[in-house]
Amino acid sequence: MATCLVCNAANPDGARFCAACGATLGAAAPSPSVPPKLKTSGLAIAALVFAIIPGCQLVGLILGVIALVQIGNRPNELGGKGIAIAALVVPWVMIFFTGIFAAIAIPNFIRYESRAKQSEAKTNLRMIYIAEQSYEAEHNKPAENFADLDFRPEAKHRYAYFMHGDVIPASVGFVPPTFHPQGERSDVLATAVANLDTDPTLDVWIVTTGGEVIQLKDDITE
């Protein structure tokens, strides 16, 4: 009996071909062909590196296109097509997520910055109240103006300050020279007014004769 080296089937002696698979008896199974090992395109690698670096995405896109063309012209020599494609995709993905991040972060930053600016009004109004208390205790009468209190805000202050007709104008941004936000309130000691953005709405704070700091208008949300 002759054993087929391809499928291991038993065949009668003298047979030339295997009855099971048709292979020539005595011939070994053909070895599978091994594809040639391709060299990864250095241009594709460089394209991906540039695509990841902020500010260099355009270079990465150009190199990625060139790399794809070279790989397409030399398919039996060069590999790295996936890397080149990634170099074309990564910049757009980064731009997309950067846009989302900016859309979330920028408004929050502006809001946080504006809230920080409002601390000027709250701090200075508390100082005015404390100075008023000291002045009244010493002179047995309320102060008539900011000079009595020796109150001077910092050089670059966004808020204008009003007290009994006395005014300290804002040094940053426009605020009307006269302002009466308290309406019918009779317990207002001083008022701070500012325009924190570009719209007509003003940011208005008061400190009462009892020392309470109250916001009457919010320029951030209105």
C-alpha positions as CSV (number, residue, x, y, z in Angstrom):
1,M,0.0,0.0,0.0
2,A,1.2,3.5,-0.9
3,T,0.4,6.4,1.5
4,C,-0.4,9.7,0.0
5,L,1.9,12.4,1.5
6,V,-0.7,15.1,1.0
7,C,-3.8,13.6,2.6
8,N,-2.4,10.4,4.2
9,A,-4.9,8.3,2.3
10,A,-3.9,4.6,1.6
11,N,-3.6,3.7,-2.1
12,P,-2.8,0.4,-3.9
13,D,0.8,-0.4,-4.8
14,G,1.7,0.8,-8.3
15,A,-0.9,3.7,-8.3
16,R,0.5,7.0,-9.6
17,F,-2.2,9.2,-8.3
18,C,-4.0,9.3,-5.0
19,A,-7.6,8.1,-5.3
20,A,-8.7,10.5,-2.5
21,C,-7.1,13.9,-3.5
22,G,-5.6,13.3,-6.9
23,A,-2.1,14.2,-5.8
24,T,0.9,12.5,-7.3
25,L,1.9,9.7,-5.0
26,G,5.3,10.2,-3.5
27,A,5.2,14.0,-3.9
28,A,5.3,16.0,-0.7
29,A,2.6,18.6,0.1
30,P,3.4,22.0,-1.3
31,S,4.7,24.4,1.3
32,P,2.5,27.5,1.7
33,S,3.9,30.6,0.0
34,V,5.2,33.2,2.4
35,P,4.4,36.8,1.4
36,P,7.4,39.1,1.2
37,K,8.0,41.2,4.3
38,L,7.2,44.8,3.5
39,K,9.2,47.8,4.8
40,T,7.1,50.2,6.8
41,S,7.1,53.6,5.1
42,G,9.1,56.1,7.1
43,L,7.1,58.9,5.6
44,A,3.9,57.4,7.0
45,I,5.5,57.2,10.5
46,A,6.6,60.9,10.2
47,A,3.2,61.9,9.0
48,L,1.6,60.4,12.1
49,V,4.1,62.0,14.4
50,F,3.4,65.5,12.9
51,A,-0.3,64.8,13.0
52,I,-0.2,64.4,16.8
53,I,2.0,67.5,17.5
54,P,-0.2,70.6,18.0
55,G,0.3,73.2,15.3
56,C,1.9,70.6,12.9
57,Q,-1.3,68.9,11.8
58,L,-1.1,70.4,8.3
59,V,2.3,68.9,7.8
60,G,1.0,65.6,9.0
61,L,-1.8,65.7,6.5
62,I,0.5,66.5,3.6
63,L,3.0,63.8,4.5
64,G,0.2,61.3,5.0
65,V,-1.1,61.9,1.5
66,I,2.3,61.5,0.0
67,A,2.9,58.4,2.0
68,L,-0.3,56.8,0.7
69,V,0.7,57.6,-2.9
70,Q,4.1,56.0,-2.4
71,I,2.7,52.9,-0.8
72,G,0.2,52.6,-3.6
73,N,2.9,52.8,-6.2
74,R,5.1,50.3,-4.5
75,P,2.7,47.7,-2.9
76,N,5.3,44.9,-2.9
77,E,7.9,47.0,-1.1
78,L,6.3,49.5,1.2
79,G,3.8,48.9,4.1
80,G,2.3,51.3,6.6
81,K,-0.9,52.2,4.8
82,G,-2.8,52.1,8.1
83,I,-0.3,54.5,9.7
84,A,-0.7,56.9,6.8
85,I,-4.5,56.8,7.0
86,A,-4.3,57.4,10.8
87,A,-2.1,60.5,10.1
88,L,-5.0,61.8,7.9
89,V,-7.7,61.1,10.5
90,V,-6.0,62.2,13.7
91,P,-5.9,65.9,13.0
92,W,-9.6,66.0,12.3
93,V,-10.4,64.1,15.5
94,M,-8.2,66.5,17.5
95,I,-9.9,69.5,15.9
96,F,-13.3,68.0,16.7
97,F,-12.6,67.4,20.4
98,T,-10.7,70.7,20.7
99,G,-13.8,72.5,19.5
100,I,-16.0,70.7,22.0
101,F,-13.6,71.5,24.8
102,A,-13.4,75.1,23.8
103,A,-17.2,75.3,23.6
104,I,-17.4,74.1,27.2
105,A,-14.3,75.7,28.7
106,I,-14.5,79.3,27.3
107,P,-18.0,80.2,28.6
108,N,-17.1,78.8,32.0
109,F,-13.8,80.7,32.1
110,I,-15.6,84.0,31.2
111,R,-18.2,83.3,33.9
112,Y,-15.4,82.6,36.4
113,E,-13.5,85.7,35.4
114,S,-16.6,87.8,35.8
115,R,-17.3,86.4,39.2
116,A,-13.8,87.2,40.2
117,K,-14.4,90.8,39.1
118,Q,-17.5,91.0,41.3
119,S,-15.3,90.4,44.4
120,E,-14.1,94.0,44.0
121,A,-17.5,95.4,44.7
122,K,-18.2,93.1,47.7
123,T,-14.8,93.8,49.2
124,N,-14.9,97.6,48.8
125,L,-18.5,97.9,50.0
126,R,-17.6,96.0,53.2
127,M,-14.7,98.4,53.7
128,I,-17.0,101.4,53.2
129,Y,-19.3,100.0,55.9
130,I,-16.5,99.4,58.4
131,A,-15.1,102.9,57.7
132,E,-18.6,104.4,58.2
133,Q,-18.9,102.6,61.5
134,S,-15.6,104.0,62.7
135,Y,-16.4,107.5,61.5
136,E,-19.8,107.6,63.2
137,A,-18.3,106.2,66.5
138,E,-15.7,109.0,66.4
139,H,-17.7,111.9,65.3
140,N,-21.2,111.0,66.5
141,K,-22.7,111.5,63.0
142,P,-22.7,109.7,59.7
143,A,-20.2,110.4,57.0
144,E,-21.3,112.7,54.2
145,N,-18.9,111.6,51.5
146,F,-16.0,109.2,50.7
147,A,-13.5,111.8,51.8
148,D,-14.8,111.6,55.3
149,L,-14.2,107.8,55.2
150,D,-10.8,108.3,53.5
151,F,-12.0,105.6,51.0
152,R,-10.1,105.2,47.8
153,P,-10.4,102.1,45.6
154,E,-7.5,100.6,43.8
155,A,-6.1,102.4,40.8
156,K,-7.8,100.2,38.1
157,H,-11.3,99.6,39.5
158,R,-14.2,98.5,37.4
159,Y,-16.9,99.7,39.7
160,A,-18.2,103.3,40.2
161,Y,-19.1,104.0,43.9
162,F,-22.0,106.2,45.0
163,M,-22.7,107.6,48.5
164,H,-25.0,110.4,49.4
165,G,-24.5,112.1,46.0
166,D,-20.7,111.7,46.2
167,V,-19.3,109.6,43.2
168,I,-16.0,107.8,42.5
169,P,-16.1,107.1,38.8
170,A,-15.0,103.7,37.4
171,S,-11.5,103.7,35.9
172,V,-12.3,100.7,33.6
173,G,-15.5,100.5,31.5
174,F,-18.3,103.0,31.2
175,V,-20.7,103.6,34.1
176,P,-23.3,106.5,34.1
177,P,-22.1,109.3,36.3
178,T,-25.3,109.3,38.2
179,F,-27.1,106.2,39.3
180,H,-29.9,105.5,41.8
181,P,-30.5,101.7,41.9
182,Q,-31.9,101.6,45.5
183,G,-35.3,102.9,44.5
184,E,-37.4,103.3,47.6
185,R,-34.9,101.7,49.9
186,S,-33.8,104.0,52.7
187,D,-31.2,101.8,54.3
188,V,-28.6,102.1,51.5
189,L,-25.2,103.3,52.7
190,A,-23.3,103.0,49.4
191,T,-23.7,101.5,45.9
192,A,-21.2,99.9,43.5
193,V,-22.0,99.8,39.8
194,A,-20.0,98.3,36.8
195,N,-20.4,97.1,33.3
196,L,-18.5,93.8,33.3
197,D,-19.2,93.0,29.6
198,T,-20.3,94.7,26.4
199,D,-24.0,94.7,26.9
200,P,-26.0,97.6,28.4
201,T,-26.9,95.7,31.6
202,L,-25.0,96.9,34.7
203,D,-23.8,95.0,37.7
204,V,-25.2,96.6,40.8
205,W,-24.4,96.0,44.5
206,I,-25.3,97.9,47.6
207,V,-24.3,97.8,51.2
208,T,-27.0,98.7,53.7
209,T,-26.6,100.7,56.9
210,G,-26.7,97.4,58.7
211,G,-23.7,96.1,56.8
212,E,-25.5,93.7,54.5
213,V,-24.0,93.4,51.0
214,I,-26.7,92.7,48.4
215,Q,-26.6,92.3,44.6
216,L,-29.4,94.1,42.9
217,K,-28.5,93.3,39.3
218,D,-26.2,90.6,37.9
219,D,-24.5,91.6,34.7
220,I,-23.2,88.0,34.2
221,T,-26.6,86.4,33.9
222,E,-28.8,89.2,32.6
